[in-house]
Amino acid sequence: MPLVALISHQVESLKSAGYSAIQISGETDIDQLKSTSYTHIFITPEMLNTHLEQIIDDTTVNHVFVDESHCVSNW
């Protein structure tokens, strides 16, 4: 899937630059994110409504990026 590949590339680039970045898509085990700090979270639009609040409550997050945000019709 092109979107997931694009996000993976962005996350790997940030990791290689020393940032703690993670990709959250339909394949992500959300429970593994608890009590972890990430400087950058890349999330797919379909995960916003179901998991973003939980992720922010359970982790320390500096930045959240939504790829393909033009797909989001309701914030």
Number of C-alpha atoms within 10 A of each C-alpha: 5 7 12 18 10 11 22 17 13 15 20 16 13 16 14 10 9 9 14 17 23 23 20 25 19 13 8 12 9 15 10 8 17 14 12 12 17 17 14 20 23 20 23 21 21 14 14 16 11 10 14 17 10 14 20 16 11 16 14 15 17 11 11 16 14 18 16 11 11 8 11 13 7 5 5
